[in-house]
Amino acid sequence: MDVIWTAEFASNGWIIPLPESQFPLGEFLRPAVDTAMYQGRLYAVPDYSNADVLYYRKDILAKAGQQPPKTWVQLQRLAETVAPRYGLYGYAGTFAPYEGLTVDFAGAVQSAGGSILSPEGTKVTVDSPQALHGLEFLVSGFEQGWIPKVALTYEEESSQAAFEAGKFLFLDNWPDVHAALSVPGPQNKVYGKVGIAPLPGPDGPGSSSLGGANLAISAFSQHQQTALNFIKYMTNEANEMRMLEQGSFPPVWTQLYTDKSLRHSYPYLAVIEQAINSAQPRPAITNYDQASLVISSAVYEALTRQKQPQQALEEMAGQLTQIIRDG
């Protein structure tokens, strides 16, 4: 299951509680474990974790004598000045009106010190100065052109393809993109030229939405014990390492991030661990899909100047309040 589904599946009785004592949860990344909990009980086991990172053209920054950006101001400056000098667009994310835009918006809001909902998902908190700051940062990117209009059509795969084709200086995307960027081929114009850094924020490192996948057991399964054994097998250390090596999926075992051989093969592991530990889960709300649709639609209206940012947030807050009330 996607990590955002735990509350919905558990509250509807579609999955069963799992025995915490049978899994080495203390050895797992705590943010990943938190996504598998609902109302204080374990309903799933983390399979892999995820947090957005900033991909950048290390060859271009080296030529320009620049370091990867650590703040929004630095990101904007490099996207505005260095990128066009080398015939590139500045910055790509997932800005089409779908879940990916919710993820990018939530990251901007969190990085600015705000939130969309309270941690328990019972109170709307998005109509705040911090959330406005996050939204205005994205809106200004499109207005000033360092985020090009074409990015309004991008989902994960299309933004990755554009970066891979050598069109962008920066890309905000999930860690598994690294696997594709690391394979030489005629479509990959950036092979050997890519670095990975934490997402920048207003005054330092930013915060991503927490992603990943969990394994749960259907309440309607006739083979629940077999399923439990399979989850133990799938989440053991060897399989976690295999998912990293073959798909760039971040493991949930903390000790793999300090493994010397893995750190040598995947020098970006420390960046991903930092990104996951500083990420925040999306709200544990039982009708998340409906909430995400409201969020992405309102943000898209602001990005395309159909609504002023403050108006978009106010209308988003009203609709989210209604969803919580009806839920």
Phi, psi and omega per residue, in radians:
M1 nan 2.530 2.925
D2 -1.057 2.570 -3.087
V3 -1.079 -0.344 -3.119
I4 -1.380 -0.131 -3.046
W5 -1.612 -0.173 -3.000
T6 -0.964 -0.856 -3.076
A7 -1.094 -0.772 -3.113
E8 -1.123 -0.817 -3.082
F9 -1.195 -0.698 -3.120
A10 -1.226 -0.761 -3.093
S11 -1.150 -0.468 3.125
N12 -1.575 -0.023 3.127
G13 1.312 0.388 -3.106
W14 -1.473 -0.352 3.109
I15 -2.253 2.775 -3.045
I16 -1.814 2.675 3.011
P17 -1.107 2.589 -3.124
L18 -1.999 2.620 -3.135
P19 -1.306 1.966 -3.093
E20 -1.054 -0.572 -3.051
S21 -1.162 -0.273 -3.089
Q22 -1.620 0.070 -3.137
F23 -2.297 2.492 -3.102
P24 -1.407 1.051 -3.018
L25 -1.057 -0.515 3.118
G26 -1.172 -0.313 3.120
E27 -1.607 -0.068 -3.088
F28 -1.687 2.751 3.019
L29 -1.022 2.208 -3.060
R30 -1.054 -0.734 3.120
P31 -1.029 -0.609 3.127
A32 -1.182 -0.736 3.119
V33 -1.090 -0.699 -3.124
D34 -1.031 -0.564 -3.135
T35 -1.236 -0.297 -3.102
A36 -1.650 -0.017 -3.103
M37 -1.731 2.573 3.006
Y38 -2.515 2.139 -3.124
Q39 0.885 0.763 3.033
G40 1.416 0.084 -3.127
R41 -2.132 2.642 3.126
L42 -1.480 2.105 3.129
Y43 -2.010 -0.066 -3.135
A44 -2.752 3.028 3.090
V45 -2.225 2.281 -3.125
P46 -1.056 2.297 3.106
D47 -1.711 -0.875 2.943
Y48 -2.618 2.747 3.131
S49 -1.900 3.082 -3.047
N50 -2.874 2.519 2.978
A51 -2.723 2.460 3.130
D52 -1.067 2.531 3.032
V53 -2.275 2.947 3.136
L54 -1.789 1.976 3.001
Y55 -1.495 2.478 -3.141
Y56 -2.535 2.733 3.094
R57 -1.423 1.714 -3.081
K58 -1.194 -0.472 3.107
D59 -1.186 -0.684 -3.128
I60 -1.230 -0.790 3.136
L61 -1.100 -0.632 3.119
A62 -1.134 -0.754 3.106
K63 -1.066 -0.641 -3.110
A64 -1.470 -0.055 -3.126
G65 1.167 0.626 -3.069
Q66 -2.094 2.715 3.046
Q67 -1.740 2.780 3.058
P68 -1.018 2.537 -3.087
P69 -1.245 2.474 3.076
K70 -1.927 -0.217 -3.135
T71 -2.312 2.867 3.098
W72 -1.080 -0.669 3.140
V73 -1.099 -0.745 3.122
Q74 -1.152 -0.730 3.109
L75 -1.030 -0.848 -3.138
Q76 -1.060 -0.787 -3.099
R77 -1.075 -0.802 -3.135
L78 -1.169 -0.694 3.138
A79 -1.168 -0.560 -3.123
E80 -1.432 -0.570 -2.999
T81 -1.859 -0.875 -3.070
V82 -1.298 -0.793 -3.061
A83 -0.968 -0.934 -3.117
P84 -1.132 -0.479 3.125
R85 -1.093 -0.474 -3.140
Y86 -1.941 0.352 3.056
G87 1.242 0.507 -3.094
L88 -2.032 2.710 2.859
Y89 -1.298 2.878 -3.066
G90 -1.429 -1.086 -2.871
Y91 -2.500 2.366 3.090
A92 -2.186 2.465 3.011
G93 -2.457 -2.781 3.115
T94 -1.892 1.583 -2.968
F95 -1.924 0.106 2.994
A96 -1.201 2.733 -3.076
P97 -1.352 1.410 3.128
Y98 -2.734 -2.959 -3.061
E99 -0.992 -0.598 3.130
G100 -1.050 -0.591 3.097
L101 -1.240 -0.642 3.038
T102 -1.021 -0.753 3.137
V103 -1.082 -0.842 -3.114
D104 -1.165 -0.687 3.104
F105 -1.130 -0.793 3.128
A106 -1.036 -0.695 3.102
G107 -1.082 -0.756 3.121
A108 -1.123 -0.721 3.141
V109 -1.133 -0.815 -3.141
Q110 -1.102 -0.716 -3.132
S111 -1.077 -0.529 3.121
A112 -1.502 0.028 3.103
G113 1.611 0.214 -3.119
G114 -1.902 -3.000 3.116
S115 -2.674 2.891 3.117
I116 -1.652 -0.836 3.068
L117 -2.291 2.844 3.007
S118 -1.123 2.775 -3.057
P119 -0.951 -0.607 -3.123
E120 -1.501 -0.019 3.067
G121 1.293 0.400 -3.068
T122 -1.893 -0.137 -3.099
K123 -2.425 2.370 3.129
V124 -1.458 2.257 -3.095
T125 -2.191 0.183 -2.982
V126 -1.352 -0.340 -3.127
D127 -1.498 1.260 -3.044
S128 -2.389 2.802 3.072
P129 -1.047 -0.607 -3.126
Q130 -1.181 -0.772 3.111
A131 -1.115 -0.673 3.105
L132 -1.099 -0.719 3.111
H133 -1.045 -0.773 3.133
G134 -1.110 -0.776 -3.139
L135 -1.170 -0.733 -3.125
E136 -1.131 -0.536 3.069
F137 -1.063 -0.791 3.133
L138 -1.201 -0.773 3.139
V139 -1.035 -0.770 -3.116
S140 -1.144 -0.545 3.100
G141 -1.040 -0.736 3.100
F142 -1.279 -0.691 3.142
E143 -1.092 -0.694 -3.084
Q144 -1.533 -0.183 3.001
G145 1.605 -0.097 3.128
W146 -1.356 -0.246 2.800
I147 -1.877 1.968 -3.055
P148 -1.286 2.713 -3.112
K149 -1.023 -0.527 -3.120
V150 -1.064 -0.437 -3.138
A151 -1.163 -0.276 3.086
L152 -1.179 -0.187 3.112
T153 -1.799 -0.050 -2.960
Y154 -1.444 2.323 2.857
E155 -1.910 -3.003 -3.060
E156 -0.968 -0.892 -3.028
E157 -1.202 -0.700 -3.092
S158 -1.249 -0.623 3.087
S159 -1.203 -0.674 3.077
Q160 -1.077 -0.768 -3.119
A161 -1.099 -0.675 -3.139
A162 -1.169 -0.714 3.099
F163 -1.174 -0.744 -3.130
E164 -1.095 -0.544 3.123
A165 -1.374 0.010 3.074
G166 1.432 0.501 -3.065
K167 -1.688 -0.276 -3.008
F168 -2.224 2.665 3.014
L169 -1.467 -0.647 -3.083
F170 -2.282 2.591 3.079
L171 -2.478 2.274 3.017
D172 -1.741 1.980 -3.119
N173 -2.791 3.107 -3.086
W174 -1.332 2.800 -3.102
P175 -1.088 -0.497 -3.082
D176 -1.152 -0.265 3.064
V177 -1.034 -0.513 -3.115
H178 -0.991 -0.609 -3.116
A179 -1.056 -0.772 -3.138
A180 -1.213 -0.690 -3.108
L181 -1.224 -0.272 -3.085
S182 -1.644 0.058 -3.123
V183 -1.870 2.087 3.130
P184 -1.197 2.609 3.130
G185 3.004 2.919 -3.073
P186 -1.105 -0.478 -3.139
Q187 -1.455 -0.320 -3.063
N188 -1.677 1.701 -3.102
K189 -1.496 -0.102 -3.040
V190 -2.009 0.250 -3.127
Y191 -0.996 2.229 3.129
G192 1.345 0.109 -3.061
K193 -2.100 0.238 -2.978
V194 -1.979 2.340 2.985
G195 -1.995 2.866 3.138
I196 -2.242 2.315 3.130
A197 -2.396 2.833 3.030
P198 -1.119 2.672 3.038
L199 -1.063 2.379 3.062
P200 -1.345 2.747 3.060
G201 -2.227 -3.006 -3.120
P202 -1.008 -0.725 -3.044
D203 -2.228 0.152 -3.079
G204 2.926 -2.801 -3.133
P205 -0.931 2.449 -3.131
G206 -1.633 -2.905 -3.100
S207 -2.323 2.286 3.110
S208 -1.649 2.826 2.865
S209 -1.231 2.432 3.132
L210 -1.363 2.234 3.108
G211 -2.022 -2.870 3.110
G212 2.130 -3.053 -3.130
A213 -2.408 2.537 3.105
N214 -2.096 2.772 3.073
L215 -1.945 2.280 -3.130
A216 -2.334 3.009 -3.111
I217 -2.057 2.212 3.129
S218 -1.090 2.398 3.087
A219 -1.169 -0.276 -3.081
F220 -1.763 0.041 3.139
S221 -1.213 2.459 3.061
Q222 -1.632 0.036 -3.085
H223 -2.345 0.969 -3.031
Q224 -1.186 -0.625 3.122
Q225 -1.176 -0.707 3.076
T226 -1.066 -0.742 3.123
A227 -1.088 -0.711 3.127
L228 -1.092 -0.747 3.121
N229 -1.127 -0.663 3.140
F230 -1.142 -0.697 3.105
I231 -1.084 -0.727 3.100
K232 -1.032 -0.738 -3.140
Y233 -1.165 -0.818 -3.064
M234 -1.136 -0.513 -3.077
T235 -1.773 0.228 3.091
N236 -1.275 2.923 -2.991
E237 -1.089 -0.662 -3.108
A238 -1.126 -0.754 -3.140
N239 -1.246 -0.595 3.068
E240 -1.079 -0.731 3.121
M241 -1.141 -0.677 -3.126
R242 -1.125 -0.694 3.124
M243 -1.136 -0.614 3.085
L244 -1.171 -0.816 -3.050
E245 -1.209 -0.607 -3.044
Q246 -1.746 -0.295 -3.099
G247 -2.396 0.025 -3.089
S248 1.045 0.497 3.087
F249 -1.488 2.134 -3.069
P250 -1.100 2.222 -3.128
P251 -1.251 2.844 3.093
V252 -1.735 -0.187 3.085
W253 -1.331 2.097 -3.081
T254 -1.115 -0.609 -3.046
Q255 -1.211 -0.348 3.104
L256 -1.193 -0.414 -3.132
Y257 -1.330 -0.261 3.114
T258 -1.926 0.058 3.111
D259 -1.135 2.150 -3.012
K260 -1.100 -0.703 -3.119
S261 -1.195 -0.669 3.098
L262 -1.197 -0.695 3.123
R263 -1.102 -0.567 3.098
H264 -1.235 -0.739 -3.124
S265 -1.327 -0.545 -3.088
Y266 -2.257 1.340 -3.058
P267 -1.114 -0.217 3.118
Y268 -1.493 0.008 -3.089
L269 -0.993 -0.702 -3.129
A270 -1.099 -0.633 3.104
V271 -1.133 -0.745 -3.116
I272 -1.192 -0.711 3.096
E273 -1.061 -0.762 3.103
Q274 -1.080 -0.732 -3.119
A275 -1.121 -0.724 3.139
I276 -1.169 -0.776 -3.105
N277 -1.205 -0.401 3.098
S278 -1.727 -0.043 3.117
A279 -1.326 2.859 3.094
Q280 -2.227 2.423 3.125
P281 -1.179 2.608 2.993
R282 -1.227 2.732 -2.979
P283 -0.977 2.391 3.112
A284 -1.388 1.218 -3.080
I285 -1.894 2.452 -2.980
T286 -1.267 -0.361 3.070
N287 -2.072 1.045 -3.040
Y288 -1.080 -0.734 -3.078
D289 -1.007 -0.729 3.117
Q290 -1.136 -0.728 3.123
A291 -1.124 -0.737 -3.140
S292 -1.112 -0.656 3.103
L293 -1.095 -0.743 3.096
V294 -1.081 -0.789 -3.095
I295 -1.121 -0.905 -3.065
S296 -1.143 -0.625 3.133
S297 -1.145 -0.768 -3.132
A298 -1.165 -0.729 3.132
V299 -1.135 -0.714 3.139
Y300 -1.099 -0.657 3.089
E301 -1.115 -0.612 3.091
A302 -1.253 -0.730 -3.124
L303 -1.130 -0.553 -3.120
T304 -1.692 0.186 3.054
R305 1.104 0.400 2.998
Q306 -1.316 -0.457 3.123
K307 -2.384 2.596 2.976
Q308 -1.238 2.576 -3.096
P309 -0.909 -0.777 -3.129
Q310 -1.106 -0.724 3.111
Q311 -1.120 -0.731 3.133
A312 -1.067 -0.724 3.135
L313 -1.187 -0.698 3.130
E314 -1.109 -0.753 3.135
E315 -1.215 -0.659 3.060
M316 -1.043 -0.802 -3.130
A317 -1.053 -0.741 3.130
G318 -1.103 -0.757 -3.120
Q319 -1.224 -0.659 3.102
L320 -1.157 -0.664 3.080
T321 -1.047 -0.710 3.124
Q322 -1.156 -0.701 3.138
I323 -1.088 -0.772 3.119
I324 -1.108 -0.730 -3.131
R325 -1.115 -0.726 -3.103
D326 -1.329 -0.441 -3.077
G327 -1.283 nan nan
